[in-house]
Amino acid sequence: MMKIILRKIESYENKKFSQTLKQHKDYTRVLLEITRKILSNDDSIDIKDTSLSSQAYLKLAIDKQSRIFIYLSIDKFYSLEYPCQVEVDKFTQQVNSVYTTSGINCTLELISNAISILDDVKCDSIIDVYESRDEEDTFLNIEAYKLLEYFWAHEPCYLRYDYDPKSCNGALHPLNHLDINISLKGSYKLGLKSKLSPSEFENIVNKNTDCYYLLDKLPPHLTILKANKRAKNSKKK
């Protein structure tokens, strides 16, 4: 049975959960912030809360796979695979602990130490994480370095929905689109014909729901323009 964990994201926390992840360092940092938020039972939200759609929140869905959904607004949200195991009290439904599959207990102190280390990293490389080590502090923070390495090496499985009227440019940059992958060199967009709801977004990455299909390469109005252009070119010949 799927387990759902919801956490409220306060307005002052929005930057911590930025939807624009461009480097592995960004991804690692947001995973640390997500884990800290999951451990914050005081920020718990009831799934029946009627105001859920009007506030920023985090959703962790645990089933055959575990995915995080970050909803910052009705127009911008994204999802990542969550690489940790979460222990939930079966009576209170509160989160007791979060562990990596390698056995690291993600305590609040450990997360703070890992974020402090990450603040000193200048390059987007795990090698730079180790080169930033202070020899006197390495022994105390060895678990924090292991946690950073674990998150850094994990596959993000990043998917972001964006409604972008400011940068909209026909089929080149559709008004509604999905951004896939973090790396600027490997990311790409898929245009959408209309706005995407949170439930539709979640269904895209849910193995237990029907697949979505890519049908039209271009929106209808651009398909017509392309057909007209072909007809004009054929007349010239």
LODORO-898663 format. One record per residue (C-alpha): residue number from 1; residue in one letter; x, y, z. Coordinates in steps of 0.1 Angstrom, whole numbers. Example, Ala and Ser with C-alpha at 12.3 -4.5 7.8 and 13.67 -1.06 7.14 Angstrom:
BEGIN
<node><nr>1</nr><rest>a</rest><east>123</east><north>-45</north><up>78</up></node>
<node><nr>2</nr><rest>s</rest><east>137</east><north>-11</north><up>71</up></node>
//
This chain:
BEGIN
<node><nr>1</nr><rest>m</rest><east>0</east><north>0</north><up>0</up></node>
<node><nr>2</nr><rest>m</rest><east>13</east><north>34</north><up>-9</up></node>
<node><nr>3</nr><rest>k</rest><east>25</east><north>57</north><up>19</up></node>
<node><nr>4</nr><rest>i</rest><east>21</east><north>95</north><up>15</up></node>
<node><nr>5</nr><rest>i</rest><east>40</east><north>120</north><up>35</up></node>
<node><nr>6</nr><rest>l</rest><east>31</east><north>157</north><up>32</up></node>
<node><nr>7</nr><rest>r</rest><east>51</east><north>187</north><up>45</up></node>
<node><nr>8</nr><rest>k</rest><east>43</east><north>224</north><up>43</up></node>
<node><nr>9</nr><rest>i</rest><east>69</east><north>246</north><up>26</up></node>
<node><nr>10</nr><rest>e</rest><east>69</east><north>281</north><up>41</up></node>
<node><nr>11</nr><rest>s</rest><east>73</east><north>311</north><up>17</up></node>
<node><nr>12</nr><rest>y</rest><east>108</east><north>319</north><up>32</up></node>
<node><nr>13</nr><rest>e</rest><east>119</east><north>283</north><up>24</up></node>
<node><nr>14</nr><rest>n</rest><east>111</east><north>285</north><up>-13</up></node>
<node><nr>15</nr><rest>k</rest><east>147</east><north>292</north><up>-23</up></node>
<node><nr>16</nr><rest>k</rest><east>158</east><north>260</north><up>-5</up></node>
<node><nr>17</nr><rest>f</rest><east>136</east><north>240</north><up>-28</up></node>
<node><nr>18</nr><rest>s</rest><east>143</east><north>259</north><up>-60</up></node>
<node><nr>19</nr><rest>q</rest><east>127</east><north>243</north><up>-90</up></node>
<node><nr>20</nr><rest>t</rest><east>157</east><north>252</north><up>-113</up></node>
<node><nr>21</nr><rest>l</rest><east>183</east><north>225</north><up>-107</up></node>
<node><nr>22</nr><rest>k</rest><east>212</east><north>229</north><up>-131</up></node>
<node><nr>23</nr><rest>q</rest><east>241</east><north>211</north><up>-114</up></node>
<node><nr>24</nr><rest>h</rest><east>246</east><north>179</north><up>-93</up></node>
<node><nr>25</nr><rest>k</rest><east>255</east><north>202</north><up>-65</up></node>
<node><nr>26</nr><rest>d</rest><east>220</east><north>218</north><up>-67</up></node>
<node><nr>27</nr><rest>y</rest><east>204</east><north>184</north><up>-67</up></node>
<node><nr>28</nr><rest>t</rest><east>225</east><north>172</north><up>-37</up></node>
<node><nr>29</nr><rest>r</rest><east>216</east><north>203</north><up>-17</up></node>
<node><nr>30</nr><rest>v</rest><east>179</east><north>200</north><up>-24</up></node>
<node><nr>31</nr><rest>l</rest><east>179</east><north>163</north><up>-14</up></node>
<node><nr>32</nr><rest>l</rest><east>194</east><north>173</north><up>19</up></node>
<node><nr>33</nr><rest>e</rest><east>168</east><north>200</north><up>24</up></node>
<node><nr>34</nr><rest>i</rest><east>141</east><north>175</north><up>14</up></node>
<node><nr>35</nr><rest>t</rest><east>153</east><north>150</north><up>39</up></node>
<node><nr>36</nr><rest>r</rest><east>154</east><north>176</north><up>67</up></node>
<node><nr>37</nr><rest>k</rest><east>119</east><north>186</north><up>58</up></node>
<node><nr>38</nr><rest>i</rest><east>107</east><north>150</north><up>59</up></node>
<node><nr>39</nr><rest>l</rest><east>121</east><north>147</north><up>94</up></node>
<node><nr>40</nr><rest>s</rest><east>101</east><north>178</north><up>105</up></node>
<node><nr>41</nr><rest>n</rest><east>69</east><north>162</north><up>118</up></node>
<node><nr>42</nr><rest>d</rest><east>57</east><north>197</north><up>130</up></node>
<node><nr>43</nr><rest>d</rest><east>53</east><north>207</north><up>93</up></node>
<node><nr>44</nr><rest>s</rest><east>30</east><north>177</north><up>85</up></node>
<node><nr>45</nr><rest>i</rest><east>-1</east><north>184</north><up>64</up></node>
<node><nr>46</nr><rest>d</rest><east>-32</east><north>162</north><up>63</up></node>
<node><nr>47</nr><rest>i</rest><east>-38</east><north>148</north><up>29</up></node>
<node><nr>48</nr><rest>k</rest><east>-75</east><north>159</north><up>32</up></node>
<node><nr>49</nr><rest>d</rest><east>-65</east><north>195</north><up>38</up></node>
<node><nr>50</nr><rest>t</rest><east>-87</east><north>216</north><up>14</up></node>
<node><nr>51</nr><rest>s</rest><east>-61</east><north>244</north><up>12</up></node>
<node><nr>52</nr><rest>l</rest><east>-34</east><north>220</north><up>-2</up></node>
<node><nr>53</nr><rest>s</rest><east>-37</east><north>234</north><up>-37</up></node>
<node><nr>54</nr><rest>s</rest><east>-32</east><north>270</north><up>-26</up></node>
<node><nr>55</nr><rest>q</rest><east>1</east><north>265</north><up>-7</up></node>
<node><nr>56</nr><rest>a</rest><east>36</east><north>253</north><up>-14</up></node>
<node><nr>57</nr><rest>y</rest><east>42</east><north>218</north><up>-1</up></node>
<node><nr>58</nr><rest>l</rest><east>63</east><north>187</north><up>-4</up></node>
<node><nr>59</nr><rest>k</rest><east>49</east><north>152</north><up>-11</up></node>
<node><nr>60</nr><rest>l</rest><east>67</east><north>119</north><up>-7</up></node>
<node><nr>61</nr><rest>a</rest><east>50</east><north>89</north><up>-23</up></node>
<node><nr>62</nr><rest>i</rest><east>64</east><north>56</north><up>-12</up></node>
<node><nr>63</nr><rest>d</rest><east>53</east><north>25</north><up>-31</up></node>
<node><nr>64</nr><rest>k</rest><east>74</east><north>2</north><up>-54</up></node>
<node><nr>65</nr><rest>q</rest><east>94</east><north>33</north><up>-60</up></node>
<node><nr>66</nr><rest>s</rest><east>98</east><north>64</north><up>-39</up></node>
<node><nr>67</nr><rest>r</rest><east>93</east><north>98</north><up>-55</up></node>
<node><nr>68</nr><rest>i</rest><east>94</east><north>134</north><up>-42</up></node>
<node><nr>69</nr><rest>f</rest><east>70</east><north>160</north><up>-56</up></node>
<node><nr>70</nr><rest>i</rest><east>78</east><north>196</north><up>-48</up></node>
<node><nr>71</nr><rest>y</rest><east>48</east><north>220</north><up>-55</up></node>
<node><nr>72</nr><rest>l</rest><east>60</east><north>256</north><up>-53</up></node>
<node><nr>73</nr><rest>s</rest><east>29</east><north>270</north><up>-71</up></node>
<node><nr>74</nr><rest>i</rest><east>2</east><north>259</north><up>-94</up></node>
<node><nr>75</nr><rest>d</rest><east>24</east><north>267</north><up>-124</up></node>
<node><nr>76</nr><rest>k</rest><east>58</east><north>253</north><up>-113</up></node>
<node><nr>77</nr><rest>f</rest><east>65</east><north>219</north><up>-97</up></node>
<node><nr>78</nr><rest>y</rest><east>90</east><north>191</north><up>-101</up></node>
<node><nr>79</nr><rest>s</rest><east>98</east><north>156</north><up>-91</up></node>
<node><nr>80</nr><rest>l</rest><east>128</east><north>135</north><up>-81</up></node>
<node><nr>81</nr><rest>e</rest><east>133</east><north>99</north><up>-71</up></node>
<node><nr>82</nr><rest>y</rest><east>139</east><north>97</north><up>-34</up></node>
<node><nr>83</nr><rest>p</rest><east>169</east><north>74</north><up>-26</up></node>
<node><nr>84</nr><rest>c</rest><east>163</east><north>69</north><up>11</up></node>
<node><nr>85</nr><rest>q</rest><east>142</east><north>45</north><up>33</up></node>
<node><nr>86</nr><rest>v</rest><east>117</east><north>63</north><up>56</up></node>
<node><nr>87</nr><rest>e</rest><east>105</east><north>47</north><up>89</up></node>
<node><nr>88</nr><rest>v</rest><east>70</east><north>58</north><up>98</up></node>
<node><nr>89</nr><rest>d</rest><east>52</east><north>51</north><up>131</up></node>
<node><nr>90</nr><rest>k</rest><east>22</east><north>30</north><up>122</up></node>
<node><nr>91</nr><rest>f</rest><east>0</east><north>46</north><up>149</up></node>
<node><nr>92</nr><rest>t</rest><east>10</east><north>83</north><up>148</up></node>
<node><nr>93</nr><rest>q</rest><east>21</east><north>83</north><up>112</up></node>
<node><nr>94</nr><rest>q</rest><east>51</east><north>104</north><up>122</up></node>
<node><nr>95</nr><rest>v</rest><east>85</east><north>99</north><up>106</up></node>
<node><nr>96</nr><rest>n</rest><east>108</east><north>83</north><up>131</up></node>
<node><nr>97</nr><rest>s</rest><east>140</east><north>81</north><up>110</up></node>
<node><nr>98</nr><rest>v</rest><east>154</east><north>83</north><up>74</up></node>
<node><nr>99</nr><rest>y</rest><east>181</east><north>59</north><up>63</up></node>
<node><nr>100</nr><rest>t</rest><east>202</east><north>56</north><up>31</up></node>
<node><nr>101</nr><rest>t</rest><east>203</east><north>21</north><up>15</up></node>
<node><nr>102</nr><rest>s</rest><east>239</east><north>20</north><up>27</up></node>
<node><nr>103</nr><rest>g</rest><east>228</east><north>23</north><up>63</up></node>
<node><nr>104</nr><rest>i</rest><east>235</east><north>60</north><up>71</up></node>
<node><nr>105</nr><rest>n</rest><east>210</east><north>74</north><up>96</up></node>
<node><nr>106</nr><rest>c</rest><east>201</east><north>109</north><up>83</up></node>
<node><nr>107</nr><rest>t</rest><east>199</east><north>129</north><up>115</up></node>
<node><nr>108</nr><rest>l</rest><east>192</east><north>166</north><up>115</up></node>
<node><nr>109</nr><rest>e</rest><east>228</east><north>172</north><up>128</up></node>
<node><nr>110</nr><rest>l</rest><east>243</east><north>151</north><up>100</up></node>
<node><nr>111</nr><rest>i</rest><east>223</east><north>169</north><up>74</up></node>
<node><nr>112</nr><rest>s</rest><east>234</east><north>203</north><up>87</up></node>
<node><nr>113</nr><rest>n</rest><east>271</east><north>192</north><up>86</up></node>
<node><nr>114</nr><rest>a</rest><east>267</east><north>179</north><up>51</up></node>
<node><nr>115</nr><rest>i</rest><east>251</east><north>213</north><up>39</up></node>
<node><nr>116</nr><rest>s</rest><east>280</east><north>232</north><up>56</up></node>
<node><nr>117</nr><rest>i</rest><east>305</east><north>211</north><up>37</up></node>
<node><nr>118</nr><rest>l</rest><east>286</east><north>216</north><up>4</up></node>
<node><nr>119</nr><rest>d</rest><east>287</east><north>254</north><up>10</up></node>
<node><nr>120</nr><rest>d</rest><east>325</east><north>252</north><up>5</up></node>
<node><nr>121</nr><rest>v</rest><east>323</east><north>232</north><up>-27</up></node>
<node><nr>122</nr><rest>k</rest><east>332</east><north>254</north><up>-57</up></node>
<node><nr>123</nr><rest>c</rest><east>329</east><north>230</north><up>-86</up></node>
<node><nr>124</nr><rest>d</rest><east>302</east><north>206</north><up>-96</up></node>
<node><nr>125</nr><rest>s</rest><east>323</east><north>175</north><up>-88</up></node>
<node><nr>126</nr><rest>i</rest><east>323</east><north>149</north><up>-60</up></node>
<node><nr>127</nr><rest>i</rest><east>361</east><north>152</north><up>-62</up></node>
<node><nr>128</nr><rest>d</rest><east>359</east><north>188</north><up>-51</up></node>
<node><nr>129</nr><rest>v</rest><east>338</east><north>177</north><up>-21</up></node>
<node><nr>130</nr><rest>y</rest><east>367</east><north>157</north><up>-8</up></node>
<node><nr>131</nr><rest>e</rest><east>393</east><north>183</north><up>-17</up></node>
<node><nr>132</nr><rest>s</rest><east>374</east><north>208</north><up>4</up></node>
<node><nr>133</nr><rest>r</rest><east>380</east><north>187</north><up>35</up></node>
<node><nr>134</nr><rest>d</rest><east>396</east><north>202</north><up>66</up></node>
<node><nr>135</nr><rest>e</rest><east>420</east><north>174</north><up>79</up></node>
<node><nr>136</nr><rest>e</rest><east>412</east><north>184</north><up>115</up></node>
<node><nr>137</nr><rest>d</rest><east>375</east><north>180</north><up>109</up></node>
<node><nr>138</nr><rest>t</rest><east>374</east><north>151</north><up>86</up></node>
<node><nr>139</nr><rest>f</rest><east>371</east><north>124</north><up>113</up></node>
<node><nr>140</nr><rest>l</rest><east>342</east><north>142</north><up>129</up></node>
<node><nr>141</nr><rest>n</rest><east>324</east><north>146</north><up>96</up></node>
<node><nr>142</nr><rest>i</rest><east>332</east><north>113</north><up>79</up></node>
<node><nr>143</nr><rest>e</rest><east>294</east><north>103</north><up>79</up></node>
<node><nr>144</nr><rest>a</rest><east>285</east><north>137</north><up>64</up></node>
<node><nr>145</nr><rest>y</rest><east>310</east><north>131</north><up>36</up></node>
<node><nr>146</nr><rest>k</rest><east>296</east><north>96</north><up>30</up></node>
<node><nr>147</nr><rest>l</rest><east>260</east><north>111</north><up>29</up></node>
<node><nr>148</nr><rest>l</rest><east>271</east><north>137</north><up>3</up></node>
<node><nr>149</nr><rest>e</rest><east>288</east><north>110</north><up>-18</up></node>
<node><nr>150</nr><rest>y</rest><east>256</east><north>88</north><up>-16</up></node>
<node><nr>151</nr><rest>f</rest><east>233</east><north>116</north><up>-27</up></node>
<node><nr>152</nr><rest>w</rest><east>258</east><north>129</north><up>-53</up></node>
<node><nr>153</nr><rest>a</rest><east>261</east><north>95</north><up>-70</up></node>
<node><nr>154</nr><rest>h</rest><east>224</east><north>88</north><up>-72</up></node>
<node><nr>155</nr><rest>e</rest><east>204</east><north>92</north><up>-104</up></node>
<node><nr>156</nr><rest>p</rest><east>181</east><north>122</north><up>-100</up></node>
<node><nr>157</nr><rest>c</rest><east>153</east><north>111</north><up>-123</up></node>
<node><nr>158</nr><rest>y</rest><east>144</east><north>148</north><up>-126</up></node>
<node><nr>159</nr><rest>l</rest><east>112</east><north>160</north><up>-142</up></node>
<node><nr>160</nr><rest>r</rest><east>98</east><north>196</north><up>-140</up></node>
<node><nr>161</nr><rest>y</rest><east>66</east><north>211</north><up>-152</up></node>
<node><nr>162</nr><rest>d</rest><east>67</east><north>248</north><up>-161</up></node>
<node><nr>163</nr><rest>y</rest><east>40</east><north>273</north><up>-173</up></node>
<node><nr>164</nr><rest>d</rest><east>62</east><north>300</north><up>-188</up></node>
<node><nr>165</nr><rest>p</rest><east>44</east><north>329</north><up>-204</up></node>
<node><nr>166</nr><rest>k</rest><east>75</east><north>352</north><up>-202</up></node>
<node><nr>167</nr><rest>s</rest><east>97</east><north>329</north><up>-223</up></node>
<node><nr>168</nr><rest>c</rest><east>71</east><north>314</north><up>-245</up></node>
<node><nr>169</nr><rest>n</rest><east>82</east><north>311</north><up>-281</up></node>
<node><nr>170</nr><rest>g</rest><east>59</east><north>288</north><up>-301</up></node>
<node><nr>171</nr><rest>a</rest><east>71</east><north>252</north><up>-304</up></node>
<node><nr>172</nr><rest>l</rest><east>107</east><north>262</north><up>-295</up></node>
<node><nr>173</nr><rest>h</rest><east>97</east><north>271</north><up>-260</up></node>
<node><nr>174</nr><rest>p</rest><east>61</east><north>260</north><up>-254</up></node>
<node><nr>175</nr><rest>l</rest><east>39</east><north>279</north><up>-229</up></node>
<node><nr>176</nr><rest>n</rest><east>33</east><north>246</north><up>-211</up></node>
<node><nr>177</nr><rest>h</rest><east>62</east><north>221</north><up>-211</up></node>
<node><nr>178</nr><rest>l</rest><east>81</east><north>195</north><up>-192</up></node>
<node><nr>179</nr><rest>d</rest><east>119</east><north>200</north><up>-186</up></node>
<node><nr>180</nr><rest>i</rest><east>137</east><north>167</north><up>-184</up></node>
<node><nr>181</nr><rest>n</rest><east>172</east><north>161</north><up>-168</up></node>
<node><nr>182</nr><rest>i</rest><east>193</east><north>185</north><up>-148</up></node>
<node><nr>183</nr><rest>s</rest><east>224</east><north>189</north><up>-169</up></node>
<node><nr>184</nr><rest>l</rest><east>223</east><north>218</north><up>-193</up></node>
<node><nr>185</nr><rest>k</rest><east>240</east><north>196</north><up>-219</up></node>
<node><nr>186</nr><rest>g</rest><east>216</east><north>168</north><up>-215</up></node>
<node><nr>187</nr><rest>s</rest><east>183</east><north>185</north><up>-207</up></node>
<node><nr>188</nr><rest>y</rest><east>154</east><north>188</north><up>-231</up></node>
<node><nr>189</nr><rest>k</rest><east>117</east><north>200</north><up>-233</up></node>
<node><nr>190</nr><rest>l</rest><east>85</east><north>182</north><up>-241</up></node>
<node><nr>191</nr><rest>g</rest><east>57</east><north>206</north><up>-251</up></node>
<node><nr>192</nr><rest>l</rest><east>22</east><north>202</north><up>-237</up></node>
<node><nr>193</nr><rest>k</rest><east>-11</east><north>213</north><up>-252</up></node>
<node><nr>194</nr><rest>s</rest><east>-26</east><north>225</north><up>-220</up></node>
<node><nr>195</nr><rest>k</rest><east>-18</east><north>231</north><up>-183</up></node>
<node><nr>196</nr><rest>l</rest><east>-8</east><north>200</north><up>-162</up></node>
<node><nr>197</nr><rest>s</rest><east>-25</east><north>193</north><up>-129</up></node>
<node><nr>198</nr><rest>p</rest><east>-6</east><north>178</north><up>-99</up></node>
<node><nr>199</nr><rest>s</rest><east>-24</east><north>145</north><up>-103</up></node>
<node><nr>200</nr><rest>e</rest><east>-17</east><north>144</north><up>-140</up></node>
<node><nr>201</nr><rest>f</rest><east>20</east><north>152</north><up>-133</up></node>
<node><nr>202</nr><rest>e</rest><east>22</east><north>124</north><up>-108</up></node>
<node><nr>203</nr><rest>n</rest><east>6</east><north>99</north><up>-131</up></node>
<node><nr>204</nr><rest>i</rest><east>33</east><north>105</north><up>-157</up></node>
<node><nr>205</nr><rest>v</rest><east>59</east><north>89</north><up>-133</up></node>
<node><nr>206</nr><rest>n</rest><east>35</east><north>64</north><up>-117</up></node>
<node><nr>207</nr><rest>k</rest><east>41</east><north>28</north><up>-128</up></node>
<node><nr>208</nr><rest>n</rest><east>7</east><north>18</north><up>-117</up></node>
<node><nr>209</nr><rest>t</rest><east>-12</east><north>42</north><up>-140</up></node>
<node><nr>210</nr><rest>d</rest><east>-17</east><north>42</north><up>-178</up></node>
<node><nr>211</nr><rest>c</rest><east>12</east><north>56</north><up>-198</up></node>
<node><nr>212</nr><rest>y</rest><east>10</east><north>90</north><up>-215</up></node>
<node><nr>213</nr><rest>y</rest><east>17</east><north>90</north><up>-253</up></node>
<node><nr>214</nr><rest>l</rest><east>35</east><north>115</north><up>-275</up></node>
<node><nr>215</nr><rest>l</rest><east>12</east><north>120</north><up>-305</up></node>
<node><nr>216</nr><rest>d</rest><east>17</east><north>153</north><up>-323</up></node>
<node><nr>217</nr><rest>k</rest><east>51</east><north>166</north><up>-330</up></node>
<node><nr>218</nr><rest>l</rest><east>37</east><north>201</north><up>-333</up></node>
<node><nr>219</nr><rest>p</rest><east>7</east><north>220</north><up>-318</up></node>
<node><nr>220</nr><rest>p</rest><east>-23</east><north>221</north><up>-344</up></node>
<node><nr>221</nr><rest>h</rest><east>-17</east><north>257</north><up>-354</up></node>
<node><nr>222</nr><rest>l</rest><east>19</east><north>251</north><up>-362</up></node>
<node><nr>223</nr><rest>t</rest><east>11</east><north>219</north><up>-380</up></node>
<node><nr>224</nr><rest>i</rest><east>-12</east><north>239</north><up>-403</up></node>
<node><nr>225</nr><rest>l</rest><east>15</east><north>265</north><up>-409</up></node>
<node><nr>226</nr><rest>k</rest><east>39</east><north>238</north><up>-418</up></node>
<node><nr>227</nr><rest>a</rest><east>15</east><north>222</north><up>-442</up></node>
<node><nr>228</nr><rest>n</rest><east>8</east><north>255</north><up>-459</up></node>
<node><nr>229</nr><rest>k</rest><east>45</east><north>262</north><up>-462</up></node>
<node><nr>230</nr><rest>r</rest><east>49</east><north>228</north><up>-479</up></node>
<node><nr>231</nr><rest>a</rest><east>20</east><north>235</north><up>-503</up></node>
<node><nr>232</nr><rest>k</rest><east>36</east><north>269</north><up>-513</up></node>
<node><nr>233</nr><rest>n</rest><east>70</east><north>253</north><up>-519</up></node>
<node><nr>234</nr><rest>s</rest><east>54</east><north>225</north><up>-541</up></node>
<node><nr>235</nr><rest>k</rest><east>36</east><north>252</north><up>-562</up></node>
<node><nr>236</nr><rest>k</rest><east>69</east><north>270</north><up>-568</up></node>
<node><nr>237</nr><rest>k</rest><east>84</east><north>238</north><up>-581</up></node>
//
